[in-house]
Amino acid sequence: MIDSNKITIRESLPSDIQYIYKISKSSFTNSWSLSSYEEDFNNIFSKYFSLLYGDKLIGFLSIWIIIDEITITNIAIDINYRGHGFSKYLLNYLINSFKNFNILLEVRESNKIAINLYKNFKFEEMYKRNNYYKNPTENAIIMKKF
Ligand SMILES: CC(C)(COP(=O)(O)OP(=O)(O)OC[C@H]1O[C@@H](n2cnc3c(N)ncnc32)[C@H](O)[C@@H]1OP(=O)(O)O)[C@@H](O)C(=O)NCCC(=O)NCCS
């Protein structure tokens, strides 16, 4: 049973990046490298949010903000903490923090869990990019929330 009082979401600190990378590496077959995360973290268009349960970083969400559009670049929850609604806390936080922005993302066609999550939040499927992902090669679905 999750104690919602123990959940904190805040902008990520430079010292979070090592934990973010660890979660990413165990979540994505084609995870960004640690140096890509470090570089992206310092990009002026990027923002990172960490989800802590107690004092443990168990999830993160990263975005690019370009004018009035947000692109979700990565979202992941530590495998040991999945299925408890943590990703919904992160997306609610994002949507409430950026009310007048469109939000875009791309997702592997086979990632039904993530697609379900986004549909819950009224993201719509816009189009497909064939063979967009590598390792393994797969189509991307582009989804957008207006
Ligand atoms: C996708 C991910 C972030 C979801 O995180 P989570 O905290 O486990 O998800 P939640 O418990 O908040 O569930 C959110 C919704 O996801 C969907 N979902 C979660 N687990 C699911 C499962 N086992 N089967 C089907 N749908 C599922 C449901 O729609 C759920 O909402 P509901 O419980 O109201 O039905 C997590 O699975 C993850 O880190 N996956 C690896 C990284 C990844 O694929 N990121 C997305 C890249 S586009």
The ligand as an SDF file (V2000), in Angstrom:
LIG
                    3D

 48 50  0  0  0  0  0  0  0  0999 V2000
    5.2080    3.2450  -18.3940 C   0  0  0  0  0  0  0  0  0  0  0  0
    5.5680    3.3910  -16.9020 C   0  0  0  0  0  0  0  0  0  0  0  0
    6.2640    4.7460  -16.7060 C   0  0  0  0  0  0  0  0  0  0  0  0
    4.2770    3.3430  -16.0850 C   0  0  0  0  0  0  0  0  0  0  0  0
    4.6280    3.5860  -14.7240 O   0  0  0  0  0  0  0  0  0  0  0  0
    3.8000    2.9820  -13.4840 P   0  0  0  0  0  0  0  0  0  0  0  0
    4.0470    3.8800  -12.3210 O   0  0  0  0  0  0  0  0  0  0  0  0
    4.1170    1.5510  -13.3130 O   0  0  0  0  0  0  0  0  0  0  0  0
    2.3110    3.1260  -14.0050 O   0  0  0  0  0  0  0  0  0  0  0  0
    1.0480    3.4160  -13.0760 P   0  0  0  0  0  0  0  0  0  0  0  0
    1.0060    2.4380  -11.9640 O   0  0  0  0  0  0  0  0  0  0  0  0
    1.0610    4.8760  -12.7360 O   0  0  0  0  0  0  0  0  0  0  0  0
   -0.1460    3.1050  -14.0660 O   0  0  0  0  0  0  0  0  0  0  0  0
   -0.5360    4.1000  -14.9950 C   0  0  0  0  0  0  0  0  0  0  0  0
   -1.3520    3.5070  -16.1020 C   0  0  0  0  0  0  0  0  0  0  0  0
   -0.4960    2.7440  -16.9410 O   0  0  0  0  0  0  0  0  0  0  0  0
   -1.2250    1.6210  -17.4320 C   0  0  0  0  0  0  0  0  0  0  0  0
   -0.6230    0.4120  -16.8800 N   0  0  0  0  0  0  0  0  0  0  0  0
    0.2420    0.3270  -15.8230 C   0  0  0  0  0  0  0  0  0  0  0  0
    0.6170   -0.9630  -15.6400 N   0  0  0  0  0  0  0  0  0  0  0  0
   -0.0290   -1.6740  -16.6040 C   0  0  0  0  0  0  0  0  0  0  0  0
   -0.0340   -3.0550  -16.9650 C   0  0  0  0  0  0  0  0  0  0  0  0
    0.6940   -3.9660  -16.2970 N   0  0  0  0  0  0  0  0  0  0  0  0
   -0.7840   -3.4370  -18.0390 N   0  0  0  0  0  0  0  0  0  0  0  0
   -1.5090   -2.5280  -18.7420 C   0  0  0  0  0  0  0  0  0  0  0  0
   -1.5450   -1.1970  -18.4600 N   0  0  0  0  0  0  0  0  0  0  0  0
   -0.8180   -0.7840  -17.3960 C   0  0  0  0  0  0  0  0  0  0  0  0
   -2.6390    1.7760  -16.9390 C   0  0  0  0  0  0  0  0  0  0  0  0
   -3.3480    2.5500  -17.8860 O   0  0  0  0  0  0  0  0  0  0  0  0
   -2.4300    2.5600  -15.6590 C   0  0  0  0  0  0  0  0  0  0  0  0
   -3.5500    3.2940  -15.2780 O   0  0  0  0  0  0  0  0  0  0  0  0
   -4.7290    2.5740  -14.4060 P   0  0  0  0  0  0  0  0  0  0  0  0
   -4.0320    1.8870  -13.2800 O   0  0  0  0  0  0  0  0  0  0  0  0
   -5.5680    3.7300  -13.9740 O   0  0  0  0  0  0  0  0  0  0  0  0
   -5.3790    1.6450  -15.3460 O   0  0  0  0  0  0  0  0  0  0  0  0
    6.4740    2.2250  -16.4090 C   0  0  0  0  0  0  0  0  0  0  0  0
    5.8970    1.0100  -16.8000 O   0  0  0  0  0  0  0  0  0  0  0  0
    7.8980    2.2770  -16.9510 C   0  0  0  0  0  0  0  0  0  0  0  0
    8.7780    2.9160  -16.3650 O   0  0  0  0  0  0  0  0  0  0  0  0
    8.1210    1.5830  -18.0940 N   0  0  0  0  0  0  0  0  0  0  0  0
    9.4600    1.5610  -18.7320 C   0  0  0  0  0  0  0  0  0  0  0  0
    9.7710    2.8880  -19.3600 C   0  0  0  0  0  0  0  0  0  0  0  0
    8.7480    3.2610  -20.4210 C   0  0  0  0  0  0  0  0  0  0  0  0
    8.2840    2.4300  -21.1910 O   0  0  0  0  0  0  0  0  0  0  0  0
    8.4320    4.5760  -20.4710 N   0  0  0  0  0  0  0  0  0  0  0  0
    7.5200    5.1070  -21.4560 C   0  0  0  0  0  0  0  0  0  0  0  0
    8.2640    5.4400  -22.6830 C   0  0  0  0  0  0  0  0  0  0  0  0
    7.2360    6.2010  -23.9130 S   0  0  0  0  0  0  0  0  0  0  0  0
  1  2  1  0
  2  3  1  0
  2  4  1  0
  2 36  1  0
  4  5  1  0
  5  6  1  0
  6  7  2  0
  6  8  1  0
  6  9  1  0
  9 10  1  0
 10 11  2  0
 10 12  1  0
 10 13  1  0
 13 14  1  0
 14 15  1  0
 15 16  1  0
 15 30  1  0
 16 17  1  0
 17 18  1  0
 17 28  1  0
 18 19  1  0
 18 27  1  0
 19 20  2  0
 20 21  1  0
 21 22  1  0
 21 27  2  0
 22 23  1  0
 22 24  2  0
 24 25  1  0
 25 26  2  0
 26 27  1  0
 28 29  1  0
 28 30  1  0
 30 31  1  0
 31 32  1  0
 32 33  2  0
 32 34  1  0
 32 35  1  0
 36 37  1  0
 36 38  1  0
 38 39  2  0
 38 40  1  0
 40 41  1  0
 41 42  1  0
 42 43  1  0
 43 44  2  0
 43 45  1  0
 45 46  1  0
 46 47  1  0
 47 48  1  0
M  END
$$$$
